[in-house]
């Protein structure tokens, strides 16, 4: 197959190679005249910082718009509140299982450990709260979830304002539920939110197009600072991600089907076209038509599938929002030498289970990654290393996302008595991928 030099994946790969080369050159140049970073390392660090700042800026409006719009989709069910509740419950159950697997693998493998040294100066959590601090932290101090901090350096004070992502999640969920309660009166607001989501996703698309440049700068900075050993950790991280994805797809999902009285064979035979397309396209939303079709051909009621699958394509992300952020947080914490405590793991589970709507079916899991790192207070600069290999990771993540979306529709339909088992076990004509 000919290599597409214009493809985004190739551009990211090229950016990674360029970043490695520039990082090695910067490391060979050595320190500047005053012992500081040399001109090349400084340039790489500046470009990388700009890219990270752009990511920070886009996360709050995207989180707000995506979650409010996803919750508002429940209005289409009218009297099907039980189906909606069961669907969301199984979203949470499978997400909880997936994030638990991700945490377990991360704690065993420790993919980012062994590189702290100089990384300690790059970023460290100021404090670790207890249960009371965690509960207090959920309550927003203001309607915009803004928080301020002041630092004193060399006798001069500087104040910065930032979003508290965890509090923003609480506010957003409350607003989404309020739109359901208000009903038709909320339509003008929802129209605005949907328009905002479309605009923000367009802007995010522009930022994502800068990923090759940003990744080159960030990975170049890492190599210039830490040396070649930083790259080896990415191989361990990738293997850990695919191990977690494999366990969820090939072990957890079959067990859940068997527990609900269904054989896994027919499920994978008929769901495979959607899973395969998701692997290639790396987009849950792009796979949506095929996903909905295979779900119906598995015997799921057409009316329920029309609700569950579109909702799942924006909020049901076992790969992107559960396994990946859990392992990514452990990787970044280990890379920067920042210890994680029990409450941090609780936060990872919390964000993974209720925050998956933030991924909004986008190609890649950039939003969920930055959301998790922000919630834990981990340096977002660590995201640059992972973005460099994101296309490789995203293929497996999206395939698991889509498989989980079909799985929940089948399980809920089975439990609610609206699954046509003759269609589930029948031959049926598969959708061409």
PyMOL commands that set and color helices and strands:
alter all, ss='L'
color gray80, all
select helices_A, chain A and resi 8-29+39-77+81-109+117-121+131-138+165-209+211-226+229-259+264-281+284-297+302-315+319-335+342-354+356-359+366-376+382-387+390-415+421-425
alter helices_A, ss='H'
color red, helices_A
select strands_A, chain A and resi 146-153+156-163
alter strands_A, ss='S'
color yellow, strands_A
deselect
rebuild
show_as cartoon
